[in-house]
Amino acid sequence: MTQVEFNEQWSVDELPACDTGMELLKHFADMHPEFTASYIRRLAWADEVDTFTAADPLWTAYVRHVSDCPHCNDL
């Protein structure tokens, strides 16, 4: 899947991530095809994402980046 195709499926308008954040998320998704965007969104609504992904260094890198980046989640 190209980065553009990935962005179309995984981008969330209400919680935008910058290009770097989306690249980190794509690395996570490429390593874990069992996690789809819709599945992660359902886990997020239930506050259960970290339960399933906390030990994954790719997810941790994505969360750390999005939390610290001044361009992520900037509406």
Sequence and secondary structure as in RCSB ss.txt:
>XXXX:A:sequence
MTQVEFNEQWSVDELPACDTGMELLKHFADMHPEFTASYIRRLAWADEVDTFTAADPLWTAYVRHVSDCPHCNDL
>XXXX:A:secstr
  HHHHHHHH  TTS   HHHHHHHHHHHHH TTS HHHHHHHHHTT HHHHHTT HHHHHHHHHHHH TTTT  
